[in-house]
Amino acid sequence: RRIKEVSVYYVTASFSIFAYLWLLVVLMWTSPHVIEPWEGILTFLFFPLLVWLAYLADKGYFNDARDLVVGGRETPGHDIRVSNDMSKEELAELQARVRREHGADLPDDMVMRIIAVKNTDTASRAHYRASATRALTGGKRIFTPMRNTLLLGRGTKKVAPEMIPESESSMTCDDSTAACCYISFASTSQAVLENAGFVRLKVLRTGVCSGTVRVQYETRDGSAKAHGRQSKEEGNGDYVHVQGSLTFEEGEEEKFIEITILDDNTYEEDEEFYVDLFDAEYIWDADCKAERVTVALRRNTATVVIIDDDYPGTISWEMEEVEVQEEHEDSYATFKVLRKNGCRNAVSLKYLTEADTAIPGKDFEPCEGSITLEDGVVSATVQVRIFARGRYGTAETFRVVLYALDTVSGAKFDPATDGGANSCICTATINPSCEDMERVDRMMSQLVRTWGKSKIGHNSWKEQFVSAMYVNGGDRSEGDGPPSLADWVMHFLSVPWKVLFAFCPPTEFCGGWACFIVSLGMIALVTIIIGDMANLFGCVLPFMDNEITAITLVAMGTSLPDTFASRTAAVQDPSADASVGNVTGSNSVNVFLGLGMPWLFASIYWWRDPKHAEWDERYQFDPELSFLGPPGFRRKAYVLKAGDLGFSVLVFSACATVALILLFLRRRFLGGELGGPRTFKRLSAGVLTMLWFLYIILSSLKIKGAI
């Protein structure tokens, strides 16, 4: 296991050393054996400072990987974590990102596997601690969501994998060895004045230009009729029908189709006919085999509009409202600009995109530019890139605006459309894919079932008492078999405590605050009981002083839950962040919160200088408290004798530094802080265990006066 968020580790590790050095500064340097109010306040404030710095490190503010926020919302690529409070919109965006990265045709189960490894929300220290405690006492099992159930399946060991190999999640089927040649019209819409006599349509050849390619073409009637096909009332027709073939020799990239336009003296609306390309074939290639070249048609139908007047025309959108369907991958929405009622002279205008509920850079790519409709051209297109970010339920809208029309040409905007005479506005709506919404619904139902297994709290008091009375919480749905003998023994020993803590309000009450407040009170009660029991136990042993009891029995009692929590995190989490951060963060919080809060209250209480005969009798003439003034006239203060704290802190700091160096060397030479080859695992465990015994032995010898 390797630490992923190294910057967070640096913060918690440095604070874990600083916390104990701060004890040394407070109790032996600034105010020996006394806690001043400012020291209590500062010690307590180090706790939110630690949380804030760790949060900034986790968000990447200490490196170049932090997420940016635009317009109050996160930019594309922001990190979405799978958790039980995520919305369907976030899940839709997440699965769209996975498909965009690994292939749009991935099956749902493969998408869920990739999400499980890359995006599952890392379980918290509290989650792992509760999981370890319940496993130790025969309580209801808690599983890490997604990684156990979705990725590994039932019947497997609950050990998280490292990562799915890239090749398994990005396989495509694309014959990239075949050469391609494309035949298409240069423009799919062309206008011609009725008195022009003819129109020439350009046909392009792109891609492979070696060898010879032939394509057939033919005109087709629309509202305009070919000569000889019209009725007597319709006159002589509008154009001359043509058909034939175009042959692109080697290296040729363009050809022209010329069609005769017939003029008459009758007023008529704009009319159109069509020219189709078909039956494209590859004839010969001097370099490649013929069967390895594919000829394809693109834009194989051109519309020819015959204009009967000489006006420059009126500019408008083909549709003022456009519905855009989100695709699995980024796509382009096409908006068509029309010039109606004339096409004389070249017309230029500008366009730009405007945000509405859609966010530029997240939902669509903002763009702006200019359009020029040459003499005789009656249409143009604007393309806007639509990002496949994953949407669910809600549609996003933006606008494409035409403006700055060239007034010299005489063309005008259609005043009857949105935007009036000064502009022309098209409103685009990006709709979520119905197929993706159905897929997200299936995935969400699977996640809900998984979250039900990983939930720590209960919805009612009845569930809490049932879970407390039965071994493993009475839950047999995980497929782990019947409870073991150890589960029964630990359940029997801990059932009174389970029943007691079942009186805590369920987490559903008051948003969890009632459970939080009552739990703090019960933890305080248990802390008092365990502390007194540890002191009483130390008193009956001849070699146990209070200081030795504190660094052995009491310390083990508070650290064992963290030990089991770190072990559970190391097994279930694919990185070492939770297991190592659980230890380094716990040390800091124990000092800054566990000592800072009582120091704050106690120092302020004694700073008020209350009359207290017992304090005067104990400390007024104590030679170690000269800091408080001359004997008999000393001010009241919160007294906390340092004893051999200085030696213990120095030994602890040295051992902790060696442990951090060991983690650094393991990362440098073994590739990770945890695990690895069996020999090095055992060697690392032996070194760390030796450091603990060394600290206990040296501190105990100092307390006994042997050193």
Buried (B, 14 or more C-beta within 10 A) or exposed (E): BBBBBBBBBBBBBBBBBBBBEBBBEBBBEEBBBBBBBEBBBBBBEBBEEBBEBBEBBBBBBBEEEEEEEEEEEBEBEEEBEBBEEBEBBBBBBBBBBBBBEBBEEBEEEBBBBBBBBBBBBBBBBEBBBBBBBBBBBBBBBBBBBBBBBBBBEEEEEBEBEEEBEEEEBEEEEEEEEEBEBBBBBEBBBBBBBBEBEEBEBBBBBEBBBBBBBBBBBBBEBBEBBBBEEBEEEEBEBBBBBBEEEBEBEBEEEEBEBEBEBBEBEEEBEBBBBBBBBEEBEBBEBEEBEEEEBBBEBEBBEBBBBBBBBEBBBBBBBEEBEBEBBBBBEBBEBEBBBBBBBBBBBBBBBBBBBBBEEBBBBBBBBBBEEEBEBEEBBBBBBBEBEBBBBBBBEEBBBBBBBBBBBBEEBEBBBBEEBBBEEEBBBBBBBBEBBEEBBEBBBEBBEBBEEBBEBBBEBBEEBEBBBBBBBBBBBEBEEBEBEEBEEEBBEBBEEBBEEBEEBBEBBBBEBEEBEBBEEBBEEBEEEEBEEBBEEBBEEBEEEEEBBEBBBBBBBBBEBBBEBBBBBBBBBBBBBBBBBBBBBBBBBBBBBBBBBBBBBBBBEBBEEBBEEEEEEEBEEEBBEBEEBEEBEEEEEBEBBBBBEBBBBBBBBBBBBBBBEBBBEBBEEBBEEBEBBBBBEEEEBEBBEEEBEEBBEBBBEBBBEBBEEEE
